[in-house]
Amino acid sequence: MRTRLSICRRKARFASEADALRVAEQAAYPLRPYRCDRCFLFHLTGRTKGKRIPRFALDRGNITAS
C-alpha cells in the first residue's frame, strides 16, 4: 500500500535504517522502520503484524515472534 503524502509529511524522517532503529529502540512500544515510497527516506511504524521485528524488541520481551 502506498503511503499517503499527508502521512509522510507528518512523520519523522530518517536518512538511514540504522538511524530509525536507534530511535525505535528508545520507544516504550515496538516500532519498525520502513522506506517511504514518497520521500524515499525511512519512517517508523507501529504495525508489526506479519513483518520482521527488530532484534532489540524481541530481546526486550514486550513482543513475541509469531
N, C-alpha and C positions, 0 to 999 in steps of 0.2 A: 504494500500500500504506500502511496506517495505521501510525503509529509506536506501538510498544508503550509503555505507561506506565512500565514499569521502565527502558526505554532512555532515555526523556525525562528521568526523574529523575536519571540518572547523568551526562548530558551537560551541558556548559556552556551557559548561556542568554545570548543577546544581545538587547538591546532593538531593534536595527535591523540591517538587512542590512549597512550600512556598517561598523558595529562588528564584525560577524562577519568581514567581508572584511579588516579591518585585522589581526585575529588570524591569519586564514588566510594572509595574505601573509608572516608571520613563520615559518610552518611549513616544515620541510625537504621535505615531500612535498605534492602537490596536494590541496587541500581546497576544498570549495564550500559556501556557506551554503544552507539551506533553511528554510522556515517550518514549524514543527511544528504538526500538526493536533490536538495535545493541549493544549499550553500557549500556542499562538499566538505564540510568540517564535521567534527564529532559533537553530538549531544548526549545527554543521559536520559534514560527512560526507566520507569519502574516496572514495565511489562517484561516479565521473565518467563511466562508460560511457553514451554517448548523451545526456549533459547538457551544458549551457553551461559552458565552462571560463572562470574569471576571467582577464582580460587579463594580469595580472601572472604567472600561471602559464605562459601561452604565451610571454611575453617572456623569462622565466627560462630557457626551453628544456628544462625537465625533463619536459615532456609535449607531445604533438603533438595538433593538432586533427584529428579524423577524423570 
